[in-house]
Structures are given as structure tokens and as C-alpha cells.
């Protein structure tokens, strides 16, 4: 696709403004990351399995999270870099938010690990 062809994105400007938007997005994506908060630069992904959800096994999840809180400095290094992924529900037609067991485990996690 030619980046100079005006395209009307959903809910956004049309014509020349759409071209500008694409160029601004490209420039942002290709420019080096300016990290005003030095620390861990790679994301950390914590997988929570369906087995853990169905067994309400919060202890297993917390034991993996505590590694990131060995010291206050460790916690500070990982701020904004962690993603929680609930795995094993790909074939379930419901959204994760609609699954009571997932909601319950994440509520308990928030209460036990409020970072």
C-alpha cells in the first residue's frame, strides 16, 4: 500500500490528514525509545494457566510474582513492564471478563499483590 494514498481510517481524519497520521505513526514506531524510566526494557509476561484458574491456585501465581519484588529496587525496575496472560481459554466463546473463575482469581490476585 502506498503511504501517500489518502485513506479514511475509522473515526479519524480523511485525505491529507490520514497521510500525516500514518507518517507520524511510522516515525514514532521507528524512532528509538526514549526511556525516562530506566529499568527493564523488555516486557515480562506472566502466564496464568487454566488449571491454576480452575483450581483457584493463587499461591502458584504469587510465588512467580514474588521474584520481581525481592527488593524495592527490583519492583521499581519492572514497573510498567509486566503483562498477565490467562491461557487455556482460546476455545471458550466467552471473553475472559465473562468467566467467573478468571474474575475471582484476578480479584484475589489484586488483593494479595497490589503492585
N, C-alpha and C positions, 0 to 999 in steps of 0.2 A: 504494500500500500504506500503510495506517495505521501510523505508527510506534509506536502503543500496543498493537497486537495482539501478544501473546506468540508468538514463533516460536522453534523449537528449531533453532539453527544446528548444523551438523555438529561434533561433538566439543566443544560449548560448553554453557553453562547453558541451562535452559529457563525458560519463564514470565517472571516479573518480571526475572530476571537478564538474559535476552535483550534485553528492552526497555532495561535500563540499558546493556548493551553497545552497542546501536545509538545511544543518546543520547550516550554517551561518544565513540564514533567520529565522530558528526556534529559534536560540539563540537570535537574535535581537528582535523577537516577544515576547519572554518570559522573557527577561531581563527587570528590572524596568526602567521606563522612567527617563532619566536624563534631568531635565528641567533647562537649563541655563538661561531661561527667565521666572522666576516665575510669576504667574498670574493666570488666569482662566485655569484650567486643563481640563475642559470638553468642547467639541465643542458647538458652538452656531449655530443653524440652523434657518435662516430666510426664511419663506415660502412666495413666491410671487404667488398669485393666478392668474388663467387665467382671472378672472373677472378684477383684477387690471391691467393686461397687456392689455386686450381689451379696457378698459376704460381709459388707459394711466394714471392711478391713482398713480402718483409718490408721492403725498402728504401722502398717507396712508403708503407707504413703508418707506419714510423718517421719519415719526413720530415714527415708530417702531425702526428705527436705531438710532435716537437721544438719546434714553435711554442709549446707550453704550458710549455716548460722553458727559455725564453730566459734567465730569471734564477731564482734561488731563490725570490724573492717571487712570480714568476709560477706556479711549481709549487705554492706554498702556497695561492695564490688558487683554484686549480682542484681542490684536494683534495676527494675525495668527490663530485665533480660530473660525472665522466666515465663514459659508458656506451659500451661497444664493442658494435656490432651487426654480425653477419655476415649479409650479404644475398645472395640468389640461390638459396637452398635451400628456398624455400617449397613447391616441388612434389616435393621429395625426402622420401620417407616416414620416413627416419631422423631421429633427433634430432641436433642439431649435435655433441653429445658422442660420437656413434657414427660420425662421419665422420672417418676417419684424417687427411685433409689439413687439416681445420679444427683438430683437436687438435695436429697437428705445427706449424702456423703459430702457434697461440696459445702453445705451449711455447717456440718460438723467440722470440716477442714478449716473453714473460715474462723470458727470459734476457737479452735485449738492452735491455729497457726495464722495469726492476724497480720502477717507481714505482707 
